[in-house]
Amino acid sequence: MKETIKTIKEQVSIDLKNVSNLKELMDLKVEYLGKKGKVVEIGQQIGKLDVSEKKEVGMLLNDLKNHINTLFDELTLKLESDALEQKLKDEWIDITLPSTKVNVGTTHPLTKVIDEIEELFISMGYDVVEGPEIESDLYNFEKLNLAKDHPARDMQDSFYITAEMLLRTQTSPVQARTMDANVEKGPIRIICPGKVYRKDDDDMTHSHQFTQIEGLVVDENISVAHLKGTLEILVRKMFGNEREIRFRPSFFPFTEPSLEVDVSCFKCGGSGCPLCKQTGWIEILGSGMVHPNVLRACGYDPEKYSGFAFGMGPERIAMLKYGINDIRHFYTNNINFLDNFDRLEREMEDESK
Ligand code: DAH
């Protein structure tokens, strides 16, 4: 039996030389140390030996087991590290190769205009406030001085969800919400960007969904002069330092007086061109002094407080600024349009340098 142990010891070293991967190694391990393996087989025979031999063979067998385990462990480590080496070699990547062109996304023109306007107003101490797109009749109309039978409601053909709830037709309800929510009834300076909805048939200049930015300032002694100064800053930021504005009388139920604002044409400088239809002026936004009824409906005392408000369409501003002729471009996810716009923007930046 001692002889057998010696032979196995020699044989295992020879067998291990032929092993080339972890699977073969595992199979060999079973052959030697498994339940029916060579080592167990000898162990079962020890019982038949006489006592004097039992001890010695037992020790030799233990020794064999340890020896085999050590050899297997060593080879396992080596094979594992070989396998890793091979994997690294196979999966080698040449990072010096030139890459394929990666298309980088660009900021949507509307987002750009909205961001620019937000940044300007934040720098003047305004808060940016958002309101719900599903709005109540109360905030969208009633509190803004548009009673149920008010003809101006027709101007804003609406998507009603129930008799009382609708997709907001304007961002003006955020004015009313903010005034209502201000428990101290103190001063307010906000702009409110967001999506609005109207039952319009989509064409070059109409979209059933578009964006607006609302502005509201409420304080003591606020006058049209404040409105004018603020809007001058706005148009100069958006259309250039030489721009002038002019007011035209208009009508909005929530302002009195209501004032339509034109900007001097940034294309011809005011001398007349196709863009300004030879008038030298381009209509840009609606505004006015907050109607006393609106102040009152939102808990402000019109004897103490006054305010101005304005509302503009980022689509219109972007269309004018970048010469975009169809409002639908903003919503059809046409990558060509967005790419062209990006190029146009870079050209305009280069020109102004
Ligand atoms: N909400 C108006 C609209 O959708 C725009 C507007 C005009 C808002 C004058 C104002 C304002 O706050 O003062 O046509």
Boltz pocket constraint, residues with backbone or C-beta under 6 A from the ligand:
constraints:
  - pocket:
      binder: B
      contacts: [[A, 169], [A, 170], [A, 171], [A, 172], [A, 214], [A, 215], [A, 252], [A, 255], [A, 259], [A, 286], [A, 287], [A, 288], [A, 309], [A, 310], [A, 311], [A, 312]]
      max_distance: 6.0
